Amino acid sequence: MERAVDALVNVGKGIQTIPARITEWLNSYCLVTFFCALFLAFVHVTLTMSFFRITAVCLSASSVVESYEVYRLFSYTLFHTNWIHLVFNIIFLSSVGNSLEQRLGSIYLLNVIILFSVFCAIVQLIVSVFLSITFPNMAYTCVAGFSGVLFAVLVLEVRISKNKRQSIYGICSVPRSAYPWLLLIACQVMTLRNVSFVGHLSGIITGHMYIHDLLYLFKLSPHSIITIERSEVFHCITTLPGFVQYPRNLLLPLTIPLPYKDSEKEQQSSNSSAPSHVAVVLPSNLDVDNQTDDKSPTKTKSNPEIV
C-alpha cells in the first residue's frame, strides 16, 4: 500500500514539473526558428482543414513555364504532403535554425531563409527543365516542402564547422565536406522512394552559390542588420523573448570565410587591421521534403514524393 502511495506521489510530482519543462523547452528556441516552425505547422493545419489540394501550390516546371503560375516559386516551401513530412522538417529546422540564430542573430537567419526559399525554387526549376530533355516526366513532377532550404543551410554549416567528420544516421562517420552529398544519397536509398532528389540537390547547389558569393547582391550587410536592430520601427520585435542580436564581435567579410583551421592566421591579421566590410556563415542540420506528380505526358499519376 505504501509503495502505491509513493508511486502516486511521484507521478503527481512529475505532472507538476511538466509546465516547467515545457516552458524550458520553449525558452530554448530562438525567435525566428520558433516562429518559422510554428508558421509551417499552421500552414499545414490550414491545408488539412481546407478543400484545396497540395497540387495547387507545389512546384513543377510545367506549371510555371507553361501555365505561368509563378506563385508556386514562393508557396511550395510552405506546404507539406503529410504530418510525417512536416515533423521531420520541423525537427531539422529546430536543430539548424537554433544553431544559426544563436551564432549569427535572428535578422541574419531570417535573411538566409528568405534567400534560400526563393533561390532553391529557381534552381529547382532550371534543373527540372534541363532534366526534362532526357526525362520528360520531370517537367510534371510537383515538389513541396522545406527540405531544399535546409539542405542549403547544411552546406553553410559544413563550410564553417570545426568538426572534421559527421555521422550519417549514426551508421557511419564521413568527412564533413562530403556530408551533404552523402546525405543526399542516403535520403534516396534509406527513405521512401518518392523522396525528391532534385529538391535536395537544388538546396545543395543553392548553398554552394551562397558560400561562393554568387548571391552577394541579396545579402544583408552587417551594417544593415545592426541598423534594423537599432531601428525604432522594429523595436517591438527586437525586444521579444528569444530575439538574438547580431554578434558585434564578428567581422564578416562579403565572401564566406575559410574553414577555421585555415583561417587562424587571417583572424590574427584582422585584429590588427579590420576590414571595412564584413560577414560570416552559419551552422546546422538537415531534413526531408515532399513531392507529388500531378500530371505527366502519359497522363499517369504517382504518389507524393518527399523532397
C-alpha beads as a LAMMPS data file, in Angstrom:
LAMMPS data file: protein, C-alpha beads

307 atoms
306 bonds

1 atom types
1 bond types

-500.0 500.0 xlo xhi
-500.0 500.0 ylo yhi
-500.0 500.0 zlo zhi

Masses

1 110.0

Atoms # bond

1 1 1 0.000 0.000 0.000
2 1 1 2.810 2.374 0.903
3 1 1 4.515 1.635 -2.426
4 1 1 1.333 2.535 -4.284
5 1 1 1.075 5.803 -2.374
6 1 1 4.716 6.616 -3.095
7 1 1 4.177 5.846 -6.775
8 1 1 1.183 8.185 -6.906
9 1 1 3.164 10.914 -5.162
10 1 1 5.984 10.564 -7.666
11 1 1 3.507 10.697 -10.549
12 1 1 1.981 13.834 -9.064
13 1 1 5.392 15.467 -8.776
14 1 1 6.170 14.505 -12.348
15 1 1 2.938 16.067 -13.581
16 1 1 3.691 19.257 -11.650
17 1 1 7.028 19.611 -13.416
18 1 1 5.507 19.285 -16.909
19 1 1 4.613 23.006 -17.288
20 1 1 8.113 23.984 -16.163
21 1 1 9.687 21.558 -18.630
22 1 1 7.502 22.836 -21.462
23 1 1 8.437 26.415 -20.591
24 1 1 12.128 25.490 -20.505
25 1 1 11.804 23.747 -23.877
26 1 1 10.069 26.748 -25.450
27 1 1 12.646 29.144 -23.989
28 1 1 15.400 27.129 -25.670
29 1 1 14.020 28.183 -29.068
30 1 1 15.252 31.352 -30.690
31 1 1 12.659 33.738 -32.063
32 1 1 12.908 33.235 -35.852
33 1 1 13.356 29.473 -35.564
34 1 1 10.322 29.159 -33.310
35 1 1 8.022 31.269 -35.494
36 1 1 9.171 29.523 -38.688
37 1 1 8.323 26.131 -37.181
38 1 1 5.023 27.474 -35.848
39 1 1 4.151 29.021 -39.217
40 1 1 4.879 25.786 -41.122
41 1 1 2.639 23.869 -38.699
42 1 1 -0.118 26.474 -39.058
43 1 1 0.039 26.333 -42.861
44 1 1 -0.179 22.539 -42.832
45 1 1 -3.186 22.573 -40.497
46 1 1 -4.851 25.107 -42.797
47 1 1 -4.181 22.872 -45.797
48 1 1 -5.511 19.808 -43.975
49 1 1 -8.730 21.541 -42.933
50 1 1 -9.350 23.194 -46.292
51 1 1 -10.605 21.723 -49.552
52 1 1 -7.792 22.727 -51.896
53 1 1 -5.165 20.147 -52.825
54 1 1 -1.413 20.400 -52.446
55 1 1 -1.074 20.077 -56.223
56 1 1 -2.379 23.654 -56.374
57 1 1 0.649 25.034 -54.525
58 1 1 3.533 22.611 -55.198
59 1 1 6.299 23.458 -57.670
60 1 1 6.616 21.888 -61.109
61 1 1 8.336 23.148 -64.243
62 1 1 5.222 22.704 -66.378
63 1 1 3.062 24.802 -64.026
64 1 1 5.486 27.725 -64.030
65 1 1 6.717 27.624 -67.639
66 1 1 3.520 26.581 -69.423
67 1 1 0.797 27.919 -67.115
68 1 1 2.729 30.944 -65.792
69 1 1 1.847 30.088 -62.177
70 1 1 4.799 31.987 -60.731
71 1 1 3.322 31.998 -57.220
72 1 1 4.428 28.361 -56.890
73 1 1 8.038 29.567 -56.602
74 1 1 7.092 31.021 -53.218
75 1 1 4.361 28.659 -51.995
76 1 1 5.938 25.240 -52.387
77 1 1 8.305 25.515 -49.379
78 1 1 5.428 26.338 -47.033
79 1 1 3.341 23.212 -47.672
80 1 1 3.997 19.573 -46.805
81 1 1 2.346 16.426 -48.089
82 1 1 1.679 14.827 -44.689
83 1 1 2.327 15.150 -40.964
84 1 1 5.403 12.908 -41.010
85 1 1 6.968 15.101 -43.677
86 1 1 6.198 18.218 -41.633
87 1 1 7.522 16.787 -38.352
88 1 1 10.829 15.735 -39.917
89 1 1 11.295 19.198 -41.409
90 1 1 10.476 20.966 -38.137
91 1 1 12.928 18.754 -36.231
92 1 1 15.699 19.576 -38.660
93 1 1 14.724 23.243 -38.724
94 1 1 14.891 23.346 -34.926
95 1 1 18.397 21.931 -34.910
96 1 1 19.675 24.026 -37.805
97 1 1 17.814 27.218 -37.014
98 1 1 18.710 27.441 -33.335
99 1 1 22.364 26.823 -34.074
100 1 1 22.491 29.539 -36.741
101 1 1 20.395 32.030 -34.851
102 1 1 22.406 31.742 -31.637
103 1 1 25.580 32.259 -33.597
104 1 1 24.665 34.987 -36.090
105 1 1 21.432 36.516 -34.854
106 1 1 17.745 36.486 -35.746
107 1 1 17.851 39.004 -38.607
108 1 1 20.686 37.161 -40.316
109 1 1 18.840 33.840 -40.125
110 1 1 15.632 35.374 -41.459
111 1 1 17.521 36.842 -44.415
112 1 1 19.124 33.471 -45.176
113 1 1 15.803 31.587 -45.014
114 1 1 14.099 34.025 -47.385
115 1 1 17.044 33.939 -49.792
116 1 1 17.191 30.157 -49.867
117 1 1 13.428 29.774 -50.230
118 1 1 13.458 31.808 -53.435
119 1 1 16.700 30.596 -54.989
120 1 1 16.066 26.927 -54.212
121 1 1 12.874 27.259 -56.244
122 1 1 14.663 28.946 -59.147
123 1 1 17.479 26.369 -59.172
124 1 1 14.985 23.525 -58.948
125 1 1 13.022 24.943 -61.874
126 1 1 16.156 25.188 -64.023
127 1 1 17.317 21.671 -63.099
128 1 1 13.855 20.214 -63.821
129 1 1 13.681 21.888 -67.231
130 1 1 17.161 20.640 -68.083
131 1 1 16.425 17.057 -66.961
132 1 1 13.081 17.028 -68.782
133 1 1 15.011 16.972 -72.064
134 1 1 16.063 13.425 -71.243
135 1 1 13.313 12.520 -68.771
136 1 1 10.066 14.199 -69.938
137 1 1 8.195 13.336 -66.731
138 1 1 10.499 15.606 -64.732
139 1 1 8.684 18.650 -66.093
140 1 1 5.482 17.433 -64.434
141 1 1 6.934 16.336 -61.098
142 1 1 5.434 18.542 -58.403
143 1 1 7.538 19.238 -55.291
144 1 1 6.552 20.611 -51.879
145 1 1 8.385 21.019 -48.595
146 1 1 11.097 22.889 -46.713
147 1 1 13.896 20.348 -47.178
148 1 1 15.654 22.129 -50.026
149 1 1 16.151 25.182 -47.809
150 1 1 17.532 23.005 -45.011
151 1 1 19.994 21.299 -47.337
152 1 1 21.234 24.735 -48.409
153 1 1 21.748 25.698 -44.772
154 1 1 23.565 22.405 -44.187
155 1 1 26.122 23.361 -46.835
156 1 1 26.834 26.589 -44.923
157 1 1 27.235 24.723 -41.653
158 1 1 29.735 22.357 -43.250
159 1 1 31.717 25.323 -44.543
160 1 1 32.479 26.739 -41.085
161 1 1 32.198 23.700 -38.834
162 1 1 35.113 22.859 -36.549
163 1 1 34.289 19.156 -36.736
164 1 1 36.196 17.174 -39.328
165 1 1 33.707 14.288 -39.516
166 1 1 29.933 13.863 -39.275
167 1 1 27.738 10.841 -38.596
168 1 1 25.045 9.773 -41.078
169 1 1 22.054 8.372 -39.182
170 1 1 24.504 7.007 -36.618
171 1 1 25.606 4.348 -39.101
172 1 1 28.974 5.676 -40.229
173 1 1 31.189 8.731 -39.896
174 1 1 32.140 10.644 -43.048
175 1 1 34.330 13.660 -43.888
176 1 1 32.482 16.862 -43.146
177 1 1 32.914 18.282 -46.650
178 1 1 31.245 15.207 -48.189
179 1 1 28.397 15.117 -45.676
180 1 1 25.684 16.977 -47.694
181 1 1 26.345 14.885 -50.803
182 1 1 26.372 11.569 -48.963
183 1 1 23.260 12.579 -47.055
184 1 1 21.583 13.359 -50.370
185 1 1 22.266 9.789 -51.499
186 1 1 21.321 8.307 -48.120
187 1 1 17.920 10.024 -48.220
188 1 1 17.206 8.375 -51.569
189 1 1 18.438 4.920 -50.570
190 1 1 17.165 4.658 -46.993
191 1 1 13.871 6.561 -47.115
192 1 1 10.742 6.402 -49.244
193 1 1 11.092 6.034 -52.981
194 1 1 9.256 9.312 -53.550
195 1 1 11.880 11.467 -51.820
196 1 1 12.749 14.302 -54.190
197 1 1 16.345 14.009 -55.327
198 1 1 16.043 17.192 -57.404
199 1 1 14.629 19.161 -54.454
200 1 1 17.528 18.252 -52.164
201 1 1 20.091 18.693 -54.938
202 1 1 18.759 22.186 -55.611
203 1 1 19.279 23.039 -51.940
204 1 1 22.915 21.902 -52.067
205 1 1 23.523 23.905 -55.252
206 1 1 21.945 26.995 -53.670
207 1 1 24.110 26.603 -50.587
208 1 1 27.247 26.499 -52.723
209 1 1 26.067 29.560 -54.635
210 1 1 25.829 31.370 -51.301
211 1 1 29.215 30.367 -49.912
212 1 1 30.880 31.259 -53.228
213 1 1 29.284 34.709 -53.029
214 1 1 27.029 34.394 -56.080
215 1 1 24.116 35.768 -54.047
216 1 1 26.101 38.784 -52.876
217 1 1 23.562 41.368 -54.045
218 1 1 20.806 39.830 -51.926
219 1 1 22.699 39.552 -48.637
220 1 1 22.093 41.950 -45.795
221 1 1 25.363 43.568 -44.786
222 1 1 26.292 43.647 -41.086
223 1 1 25.713 47.410 -41.136
224 1 1 22.152 46.882 -42.449
225 1 1 21.441 44.213 -39.833
226 1 1 22.637 46.429 -36.984
227 1 1 20.626 49.368 -38.381
228 1 1 17.467 47.239 -38.386
229 1 1 18.104 46.070 -34.829
230 1 1 18.524 49.666 -33.619
231 1 1 15.527 50.988 -35.549
232 1 1 12.542 52.199 -33.550
233 1 1 10.261 50.662 -36.174
234 1 1 11.410 47.138 -35.252
235 1 1 11.798 47.828 -31.528
236 1 1 8.720 45.754 -30.691
237 1 1 10.319 42.743 -32.428
238 1 1 13.889 43.113 -31.225
239 1 1 12.703 43.213 -27.598
240 1 1 10.743 39.946 -27.838
241 1 1 11.997 36.951 -25.821
242 1 1 14.247 34.744 -27.920
243 1 1 15.442 37.503 -30.240
244 1 1 19.210 37.219 -30.818
245 1 1 21.177 40.283 -31.815
246 1 1 23.861 40.165 -34.438
247 1 1 27.179 39.484 -32.654
248 1 1 29.080 42.770 -32.574
249 1 1 32.396 40.968 -32.161
250 1 1 32.101 39.215 -35.531
251 1 1 33.837 40.575 -38.597
252 1 1 32.075 39.126 -41.598
253 1 1 33.678 39.731 -44.993
254 1 1 31.436 39.858 -48.017
255 1 1 32.803 36.486 -49.040
256 1 1 32.384 33.368 -46.951
257 1 1 35.415 32.773 -44.699
258 1 1 37.677 29.760 -44.957
259 1 1 37.188 26.844 -42.570
260 1 1 38.513 27.523 -39.084
261 1 1 41.701 25.519 -39.454
262 1 1 42.671 27.636 -42.471
263 1 1 41.569 30.982 -41.104
264 1 1 43.518 31.291 -37.853
265 1 1 46.219 33.402 -39.487
266 1 1 43.599 35.607 -41.152
267 1 1 41.910 36.103 -37.784
268 1 1 45.153 37.337 -36.241
269 1 1 45.779 39.770 -39.085
270 1 1 42.179 41.027 -38.964
271 1 1 42.686 42.066 -35.341
272 1 1 45.407 44.485 -36.406
273 1 1 43.632 45.863 -39.474
274 1 1 39.889 45.226 -39.532
275 1 1 38.263 45.352 -42.990
276 1 1 35.685 47.990 -43.711
277 1 1 33.151 45.444 -44.901
278 1 1 32.159 42.296 -43.098
279 1 1 30.197 38.873 -42.911
280 1 1 30.457 35.156 -41.698
281 1 1 28.446 31.961 -42.100
282 1 1 26.304 29.505 -40.352
283 1 1 25.994 26.091 -38.689
284 1 1 23.199 23.479 -38.855
285 1 1 21.493 20.220 -39.891
286 1 1 19.004 18.840 -42.413
287 1 1 15.654 17.341 -43.437
288 1 1 13.344 15.580 -45.898
289 1 1 10.961 17.249 -48.429
290 1 1 7.926 16.134 -50.373
291 1 1 6.988 15.866 -53.976
292 1 1 3.910 14.893 -55.998
293 1 1 3.179 14.084 -59.598
294 1 1 0.054 15.931 -60.698
295 1 1 0.346 15.050 -64.385
296 1 1 2.714 13.529 -66.909
297 1 1 2.887 13.065 -70.681
298 1 1 1.434 9.564 -70.285
299 1 1 -1.295 11.012 -68.029
300 1 1 -0.378 8.690 -65.185
301 1 1 -0.097 9.850 -61.597
302 1 1 2.282 8.756 -58.874
303 1 1 2.224 9.044 -55.118
304 1 1 3.514 12.207 -53.413
305 1 1 7.303 12.381 -53.185
306 1 1 9.303 13.600 -50.250
307 1 1 11.833 16.298 -51.045

Bonds

1 1 1 2
2 1 2 3
3 1 3 4
4 1 4 5
5 1 5 6
6 1 6 7
7 1 7 8
8 1 8 9
9 1 9 10
10 1 10 11
11 1 11 12
12 1 12 13
13 1 13 14
14 1 14 15
15 1 15 16
16 1 16 17
17 1 17 18
18 1 18 19
19 1 19 20
20 1 20 21
21 1 21 22
22 1 22 23
23 1 23 24
24 1 24 25
25 1 25 26
26 1 26 27
27 1 27 28
28 1 28 29
29 1 29 30
30 1 30 31
31 1 31 32
32 1 32 33
33 1 33 34
34 1 34 35
35 1 35 36
36 1 36 37
37 1 37 38
38 1 38 39
39 1 39 40
40 1 40 41
41 1 41 42
42 1 42 43
43 1 43 44
44 1 44 45
45 1 45 46
46 1 46 47
47 1 47 48
48 1 48 49
49 1 49 50
50 1 50 51
51 1 51 52
52 1 52 53
53 1 53 54
54 1 54 55
55 1 55 56
56 1 56 57
57 1 57 58
58 1 58 59
59 1 59 60
60 1 60 61
61 1 61 62
62 1 62 63
63 1 63 64
64 1 64 65
65 1 65 66
66 1 66 67
67 1 67 68
68 1 68 69
69 1 69 70
70 1 70 71
71 1 71 72
72 1 72 73
73 1 73 74
74 1 74 75
75 1 75 76
76 1 76 77
77 1 77 78
78 1 78 79
79 1 79 80
80 1 80 81
81 1 81 82
82 1 82 83
83 1 83 84
84 1 84 85
85 1 85 86
86 1 86 87
87 1 87 88
88 1 88 89
89 1 89 90
90 1 90 91
91 1 91 92
92 1 92 93
93 1 93 94
94 1 94 95
95 1 95 96
96 1 96 97
97 1 97 98
98 1 98 99
99 1 99 100
100 1 100 101
101 1 101 102
102 1 102 103
103 1 103 104
104 1 104 105
105 1 105 106
106 1 106 107
107 1 107 108
108 1 108 109
109 1 109 110
110 1 110 111
111 1 111 112
112 1 112 113
113 1 113 114
114 1 114 115
115 1 115 116
116 1 116 117
117 1 117 118
118 1 118 119
119 1 119 120
120 1 120 121
121 1 121 122
122 1 122 123
123 1 123 124
124 1 124 125
125 1 125 126
126 1 126 127
127 1 127 128
128 1 128 129
129 1 129 130
130 1 130 131
131 1 131 132
132 1 132 133
133 1 133 134
134 1 134 135
135 1 135 136
136 1 136 137
137 1 137 138
138 1 138 139
139 1 139 140
140 1 140 141
141 1 141 142
142 1 142 143
143 1 143 144
144 1 144 145
145 1 145 146
146 1 146 147
147 1 147 148
148 1 148 149
149 1 149 150
150 1 150 151
151 1 151 152
152 1 152 153
153 1 153 154
154 1 154 155
155 1 155 156
156 1 156 157
157 1 157 158
158 1 158 159
159 1 159 160
160 1 160 161
161 1 161 162
162 1 162 163
163 1 163 164
164 1 164 165
165 1 165 166
166 1 166 167
167 1 167 168
168 1 168 169
169 1 169 170
170 1 170 171
171 1 171 172
172 1 172 173
173 1 173 174
174 1 174 175
175 1 175 176
176 1 176 177
177 1 177 178
178 1 178 179
179 1 179 180
180 1 180 181
181 1 181 182
182 1 182 183
183 1 183 184
184 1 184 185
185 1 185 186
186 1 186 187
187 1 187 188
188 1 188 189
189 1 189 190
190 1 190 191
191 1 191 192
192 1 192 193
193 1 193 194
194 1 194 195
195 1 195 196
196 1 196 197
197 1 197 198
198 1 198 199
199 1 199 200
200 1 200 201
201 1 201 202
202 1 202 203
203 1 203 204
204 1 204 205
205 1 205 206
206 1 206 207
207 1 207 208
208 1 208 209
209 1 209 210
210 1 210 211
211 1 211 212
212 1 212 213
213 1 213 214
214 1 214 215
215 1 215 216
216 1 216 217
217 1 217 218
218 1 218 219
219 1 219 220
220 1 220 221
221 1 221 222
222 1 222 223
223 1 223 224
224 1 224 225
225 1 225 226
226 1 226 227
227 1 227 228
228 1 228 229
229 1 229 230
230 1 230 231
231 1 231 232
232 1 232 233
233 1 233 234
234 1 234 235
235 1 235 236
236 1 236 237
237 1 237 238
238 1 238 239
239 1 239 240
240 1 240 241
241 1 241 242
242 1 242 243
243 1 243 244
244 1 244 245
245 1 245 246
246 1 246 247
247 1 247 248
248 1 248 249
249 1 249 250
250 1 250 251
251 1 251 252
252 1 252 253
253 1 253 254
254 1 254 255
255 1 255 256
256 1 256 257
257 1 257 258
258 1 258 259
259 1 259 260
260 1 260 261
261 1 261 262
262 1 262 263
263 1 263 264
264 1 264 265
265 1 265 266
266 1 266 267
267 1 267 268
268 1 268 269
269 1 269 270
270 1 270 271
271 1 271 272
272 1 272 273
273 1 273 274
274 1 274 275
275 1 275 276
276 1 276 277
277 1 277 278
278 1 278 279
279 1 279 280
280 1 280 281
281 1 281 282
282 1 282 283
283 1 283 284
284 1 284 285
285 1 285 286
286 1 286 287
287 1 287 288
288 1 288 289
289 1 289 290
290 1 290 291
291 1 291 292
292 1 292 293
293 1 293 294
294 1 294 295
295 1 295 296
296 1 296 297
297 1 297 298
298 1 298 299
299 1 299 300
300 1 300 301
301 1 301 302
302 1 302 303
303 1 303 304
304 1 304 305
305 1 305 306
306 1 306 307
